[in-house]
Amino acid sequence: MAILNPLSLMLVIVIALFFLGMATFIGGVIILAFRTSNSDIKSLAVQTTRLAQKGIAQEVAGLVGNASALLEATNQMVRTTTGVGIFLAMLGLLLMGASCWLALQILQASL
């Protein structure tokens, strides 16, 4: 087993940080691409809108109130999922940038 010197250990940490940032970024992009445009959420929103329209046509106040609350909850869920995706993508970019900066600092210190 090879013993790592401090420079090699720091490079391993920087590489691990870069790959962690890449995985976080990819996870955020996947959430943005697939979770926010989920067909189940779209179907639920369409059905809720139809339910609210039916309630308005038949003058059922409770049905309209509950349908609008469900529609608002669905919209909030989509916004929350989008926020999580954006946060993960930005965090991944930050981690990759930090690892590149650390790699440059290690390179300058070793010269």
C-alpha positions in Angstrom: 0.0 0.0 0.0 1.4 3.3 -1.0 1.5 6.1 1.6 0.1 9.3 0.4 2.1 12.4 0.8 0.3 15.7 1.7 0.2 16.9 -1.9 -1.2 13.6 -3.2 -3.8 13.6 -0.4 -4.9 17.2 -1.3 -5.2 16.3 -5.0 -7.4 13.3 -4.1 -9.6 15.5 -2.0 -9.8 18.1 -4.8 -10.7 15.4 -7.4 -13.4 14.0 -5.0 -14.8 17.5 -4.5 -15.0 18.0 -8.2 -16.8 14.7 -8.8 -19.2 15.5 -5.9 -20.0 18.8 -7.5 -20.5 17.2 -10.9 -22.9 14.6 -9.4 -24.8 17.4 -7.5 -25.0 19.5 -10.7 -26.3 16.5 -12.8 -28.8 15.7 -10.0 -30.1 19.3 -10.2 -30.4 19.2 -13.9 -32.2 15.9 -13.9 -34.7 17.3 -11.3 -35.2 20.4 -13.4 -35.7 18.3 -16.6 -37.9 15.5 -15.4 -39.5 16.3 -12.1 -41.0 19.7 -12.9 -42.6 18.6 -16.1 -44.0 15.4 -14.7 -47.1 14.2 -16.6 -48.8 13.2 -13.4 -48.6 16.8 -12.1 -49.9 18.1 -15.4 -52.7 15.7 -15.4 -53.6 16.6 -11.8 -53.6 20.3 -12.7 -55.9 19.7 -15.7 -58.3 17.5 -13.7 -58.4 20.1 -10.9 -59.2 22.9 -13.4 -62.0 20.8 -14.8 -63.3 20.1 -11.4 -63.3 23.8 -10.5 -65.1 24.7 -13.7 -67.7 22.0 -13.0 -68.2 23.4 -9.5 -68.6 26.9 -10.9 -71.2 25.7 -13.5 -73.2 23.9 -10.8 -72.7 26.6 -8.2 -71.1 24.4 -5.6 -69.0 26.7 -3.5 -67.2 24.0 -1.5 -66.1 22.1 -4.5 -64.6 25.2 -6.1 -62.8 26.1 -2.9 -61.3 22.7 -2.5 -60.4 22.5 -6.2 -58.6 25.8 -6.1 -56.8 24.8 -2.9 -55.6 21.6 -4.6 -54.5 23.6 -7.7 -52.6 26.0 -5.5 -50.9 23.1 -3.7 -49.9 21.6 -7.0 -48.4 24.8 -8.2 -46.5 25.2 -4.9 -45.2 21.7 -5.3 -43.9 22.4 -8.8 -42.2 25.7 -7.6 -40.6 23.8 -4.7 -39.3 21.1 -7.0 -37.9 23.7 -9.4 -36.2 25.5 -6.5 -34.6 22.3 -5.3 -33.3 21.6 -8.8 -31.9 25.1 -9.2 -30.3 25.0 -5.7 -28.6 21.6 -6.5 -27.4 22.8 -9.9 -25.9 26.0 -8.4 -24.3 24.1 -5.5 -22.8 21.7 -8.0 -21.3 24.6 -10.0 -20.0 26.1 -6.8 -18.3 22.9 -5.7 -16.7 22.3 -9.2 -15.5 25.9 -9.2 -14.1 25.6 -5.7 -12.3 22.4 -6.6 -10.7 24.0 -9.7 -9.6 27.0 -7.6 -8.1 24.7 -5.0 -6.3 22.7 -7.8 -4.8 26.0 -9.1 -3.7 26.9 -5.6 -2.0 23.5 -5.1 -0.3 23.9 -8.5 1.0 27.3 -7.7 2.2 26.2 -4.2 4.0 23.2 -5.7 5.9 25.3 -8.3 
